[in-house]
Amino acid sequence: MKRQRGELRQNAQNAKMRLANGFWNDKEKSKAEILKKATDTSTALHVFSHTIRAQLGTRDEEFEAFYAIALPHLIKGTTNLHRVLLNQEHIENLSTENKERYIFSLTRKIQRCVERYNSEKLLAVGE
């Protein structure tokens, strides 16, 4: 109970300091500046679309590089792609939570690779 009161007191002091230092006034000013810049819709739309295109482009390049690494193993018919493609040095330095994220990300990439390989194989057989 004392710990909760101490935390509550500390949070109240922090809030009082933010008010005294004009934290929220600065936030309002920056919000107003952002809104002023965003009023020009064509500029905002251009910036937004440019950002999305750049993000998609880098993601596709990353996937293509990963697919080039995974393709020989797919052709060989390797059953455990996770074991082959897992970067042991990288995963040893991660926390448990980040290890799980890395493994889920790797699984999604492998799934995309398998789907692409199967579709390309079907197209090659159909020709």
CNS distance restraints for C-alpha pairs under 8 A (distance, minus, plus):
assign (resid   1 and name CA) (resid   5 and name CA) 6.38 0.50 0.50
assign (resid   2 and name CA) (resid   6 and name CA) 6.10 0.50 0.50
assign (resid   3 and name CA) (resid   7 and name CA) 6.13 0.50 0.50
assign (resid   4 and name CA) (resid   8 and name CA) 6.01 0.50 0.50
assign (resid   5 and name CA) (resid   9 and name CA) 5.98 0.50 0.50
assign (resid   6 and name CA) (resid  10 and name CA) 6.12 0.50 0.50
assign (resid   7 and name CA) (resid  11 and name CA) 6.10 0.50 0.50
assign (resid   8 and name CA) (resid  12 and name CA) 6.15 0.50 0.50
assign (resid   9 and name CA) (resid  13 and name CA) 6.22 0.50 0.50
assign (resid  10 and name CA) (resid  14 and name CA) 6.18 0.50 0.50
assign (resid  11 and name CA) (resid  15 and name CA) 6.19 0.50 0.50
assign (resid  12 and name CA) (resid  16 and name CA) 6.17 0.50 0.50
assign (resid  13 and name CA) (resid  17 and name CA) 6.19 0.50 0.50
assign (resid  14 and name CA) (resid  18 and name CA) 6.27 0.50 0.50
assign (resid  15 and name CA) (resid  19 and name CA) 6.33 0.50 0.50
assign (resid  16 and name CA) (resid  20 and name CA) 6.14 0.50 0.50
assign (resid  17 and name CA) (resid  21 and name CA) 6.01 0.50 0.50
assign (resid  18 and name CA) (resid  22 and name CA) 6.22 0.50 0.50
assign (resid  18 and name CA) (resid  23 and name CA) 5.10 0.50 0.50
assign (resid  18 and name CA) (resid  24 and name CA) 7.23 0.50 0.50
assign (resid  19 and name CA) (resid  23 and name CA) 6.09 0.50 0.50
assign (resid  19 and name CA) (resid  24 and name CA) 6.75 0.50 0.50
assign (resid  22 and name CA) (resid  26 and name CA) 6.30 0.50 0.50
assign (resid  23 and name CA) (resid  27 and name CA) 6.37 0.50 0.50
assign (resid  24 and name CA) (resid  28 and name CA) 6.18 0.50 0.50
assign (resid  25 and name CA) (resid  29 and name CA) 6.26 0.50 0.50
assign (resid  26 and name CA) (resid  30 and name CA) 6.21 0.50 0.50
assign (resid  27 and name CA) (resid  31 and name CA) 6.05 0.50 0.50
assign (resid  28 and name CA) (resid  32 and name CA) 6.12 0.50 0.50
assign (resid  29 and name CA) (resid  33 and name CA) 6.25 0.50 0.50
assign (resid  30 and name CA) (resid  34 and name CA) 6.20 0.50 0.50
assign (resid  31 and name CA) (resid  35 and name CA) 6.18 0.50 0.50
assign (resid  32 and name CA) (resid  36 and name CA) 6.09 0.50 0.50
assign (resid  33 and name CA) (resid  37 and name CA) 6.26 0.50 0.50
assign (resid  34 and name CA) (resid  38 and name CA) 6.10 0.50 0.50
assign (resid  35 and name CA) (resid  39 and name CA) 6.20 0.50 0.50
assign (resid  36 and name CA) (resid  40 and name CA) 7.92 0.50 0.50
assign (resid  37 and name CA) (resid  44 and name CA) 7.89 0.50 0.50
assign (resid  38 and name CA) (resid  43 and name CA) 7.63 0.50 0.50
assign (resid  38 and name CA) (resid  44 and name CA) 5.67 0.50 0.50
assign (resid  39 and name CA) (resid  44 and name CA) 7.78 0.50 0.50
assign (resid  40 and name CA) (resid  44 and name CA) 6.34 0.50 0.50
assign (resid  41 and name CA) (resid  45 and name CA) 5.86 0.50 0.50
assign (resid  42 and name CA) (resid  46 and name CA) 6.04 0.50 0.50
assign (resid  43 and name CA) (resid  47 and name CA) 6.16 0.50 0.50
assign (resid  44 and name CA) (resid  48 and name CA) 6.05 0.50 0.50
assign (resid  45 and name CA) (resid  49 and name CA) 6.02 0.50 0.50
assign (resid  46 and name CA) (resid  50 and name CA) 6.01 0.50 0.50
assign (resid  47 and name CA) (resid  51 and name CA) 6.12 0.50 0.50
assign (resid  48 and name CA) (resid  52 and name CA) 6.28 0.50 0.50
assign (resid  49 and name CA) (resid  53 and name CA) 6.09 0.50 0.50
assign (resid  50 and name CA) (resid  54 and name CA) 6.16 0.50 0.50
assign (resid  51 and name CA) (resid  55 and name CA) 6.23 0.50 0.50
assign (resid  52 and name CA) (resid  56 and name CA) 6.15 0.50 0.50
assign (resid  53 and name CA) (resid  57 and name CA) 6.04 0.50 0.50
assign (resid  54 and name CA) (resid  58 and name CA) 6.35 0.50 0.50
assign (resid  55 and name CA) (resid  59 and name CA) 6.23 0.50 0.50
assign (resid  56 and name CA) (resid  60 and name CA) 6.12 0.50 0.50
assign (resid  57 and name CA) (resid  61 and name CA) 6.29 0.50 0.50
assign (resid  58 and name CA) (resid  62 and name CA) 6.17 0.50 0.50
assign (resid  59 and name CA) (resid  63 and name CA) 6.19 0.50 0.50
assign (resid  60 and name CA) (resid  64 and name CA) 6.08 0.50 0.50
assign (resid  61 and name CA) (resid  65 and name CA) 6.28 0.50 0.50
assign (resid  62 and name CA) (resid  66 and name CA) 6.27 0.50 0.50
assign (resid  63 and name CA) (resid  67 and name CA) 5.94 0.50 0.50
assign (resid  63 and name CA) (resid 109 and name CA) 7.42 0.50 0.50
assign (resid  64 and name CA) (resid  68 and name CA) 6.15 0.50 0.50
assign (resid  65 and name CA) (resid  69 and name CA) 6.57 0.50 0.50
assign (resid  66 and name CA) (resid  70 and name CA) 6.22 0.50 0.50
assign (resid  66 and name CA) (resid 109 and name CA) 7.88 0.50 0.50
assign (resid  67 and name CA) (resid  71 and name CA) 5.74 0.50 0.50
assign (resid  67 and name CA) (resid 113 and name CA) 5.97 0.50 0.50
assign (resid  68 and name CA) (resid  72 and name CA) 7.64 0.50 0.50
assign (resid  69 and name CA) (resid  73 and name CA) 7.87 0.50 0.50
assign (resid  70 and name CA) (resid  74 and name CA) 6.28 0.50 0.50
assign (resid  70 and name CA) (resid  81 and name CA) 7.90 0.50 0.50
assign (resid  70 and name CA) (resid  85 and name CA) 7.39 0.50 0.50
assign (resid  70 and name CA) (resid 110 and name CA) 7.81 0.50 0.50
assign (resid  70 and name CA) (resid 113 and name CA) 7.27 0.50 0.50
assign (resid  71 and name CA) (resid  75 and name CA) 6.15 0.50 0.50
assign (resid  71 and name CA) (resid 113 and name CA) 7.76 0.50 0.50
assign (resid  71 and name CA) (resid 117 and name CA) 7.61 0.50 0.50
assign (resid  72 and name CA) (resid  76 and name CA) 6.23 0.50 0.50
assign (resid  73 and name CA) (resid  77 and name CA) 6.15 0.50 0.50
assign (resid  73 and name CA) (resid  78 and name CA) 5.40 0.50 0.50
assign (resid  73 and name CA) (resid  81 and name CA) 7.35 0.50 0.50
assign (resid  74 and name CA) (resid  78 and name CA) 6.03 0.50 0.50
assign (resid  74 and name CA) (resid 114 and name CA) 7.34 0.50 0.50
assign (resid  74 and name CA) (resid 117 and name CA) 7.47 0.50 0.50
assign (resid  80 and name CA) (resid  84 and name CA) 6.85 0.50 0.50
assign (resid  81 and name CA) (resid  85 and name CA) 5.90 0.50 0.50
assign (resid  81 and name CA) (resid 110 and name CA) 7.41 0.50 0.50
assign (resid  82 and name CA) (resid  86 and name CA) 5.54 0.50 0.50
assign (resid  82 and name CA) (resid 106 and name CA) 7.46 0.50 0.50
assign (resid  82 and name CA) (resid 107 and name CA) 7.38 0.50 0.50
assign (resid  82 and name CA) (resid 110 and name CA) 7.84 0.50 0.50
assign (resid  86 and name CA) (resid 106 and name CA) 7.68 0.50 0.50
assign (resid  87 and name CA) (resid  91 and name CA) 6.27 0.50 0.50
assign (resid  88 and name CA) (resid  92 and name CA) 6.16 0.50 0.50
assign (resid  89 and name CA) (resid  93 and name CA) 7.10 0.50 0.50
assign (resid  90 and name CA) (resid  94 and name CA) 7.09 0.50 0.50
assign (resid  91 and name CA) (resid  99 and name CA) 6.09 0.50 0.50
assign (resid  91 and name CA) (resid 102 and name CA) 7.70 0.50 0.50
assign (resid  94 and name CA) (resid  98 and name CA) 5.69 0.50 0.50
assign (resid  94 and name CA) (resid  99 and name CA) 5.70 0.50 0.50
assign (resid  95 and name CA) (resid  99 and name CA) 6.01 0.50 0.50
assign (resid  96 and name CA) (resid 100 and name CA) 6.38 0.50 0.50
assign (resid  97 and name CA) (resid 101 and name CA) 6.43 0.50 0.50
assign (resid  98 and name CA) (resid 102 and name CA) 6.04 0.50 0.50
assign (resid  99 and name CA) (resid 103 and name CA) 6.16 0.50 0.50
assign (resid 100 and name CA) (resid 104 and name CA) 6.12 0.50 0.50
assign (resid 101 and name CA) (resid 105 and name CA) 6.03 0.50 0.50
assign (resid 102 and name CA) (resid 106 and name CA) 6.05 0.50 0.50
assign (resid 103 and name CA) (resid 107 and name CA) 6.05 0.50 0.50
assign (resid 104 and name CA) (resid 108 and name CA) 6.28 0.50 0.50
assign (resid 105 and name CA) (resid 109 and name CA) 6.29 0.50 0.50
assign (resid 106 and name CA) (resid 110 and name CA) 6.10 0.50 0.50
assign (resid 107 and name CA) (resid 111 and name CA) 6.06 0.50 0.50
assign (resid 108 and name CA) (resid 112 and name CA) 6.23 0.50 0.50
assign (resid 109 and name CA) (resid 113 and name CA) 6.19 0.50 0.50
assign (resid 110 and name CA) (resid 114 and name CA) 6.13 0.50 0.50
assign (resid 111 and name CA) (resid 115 and name CA) 6.18 0.50 0.50
assign (resid 112 and name CA) (resid 116 and name CA) 6.07 0.50 0.50
assign (resid 113 and name CA) (resid 117 and name CA) 5.96 0.50 0.50
assign (resid 114 and name CA) (resid 118 and name CA) 6.05 0.50 0.50
assign (resid 115 and name CA) (resid 119 and name CA) 6.17 0.50 0.50
assign (resid 116 and name CA) (resid 120 and name CA) 6.07 0.50 0.50
assign (resid 117 and name CA) (resid 121 and name CA) 6.00 0.50 0.50
assign (resid 118 and name CA) (resid 122 and name CA) 6.15 0.50 0.50
assign (resid 119 and name CA) (resid 123 and name CA) 6.22 0.50 0.50
assign (resid 120 and name CA) (resid 124 and name CA) 6.15 0.50 0.50
assign (resid 121 and name CA) (resid 125 and name CA) 6.21 0.50 0.50
assign (resid 122 and name CA) (resid 126 and name CA) 6.04 0.50 0.50
assign (resid 123 and name CA) (resid 127 and name CA) 6.34 0.50 0.50
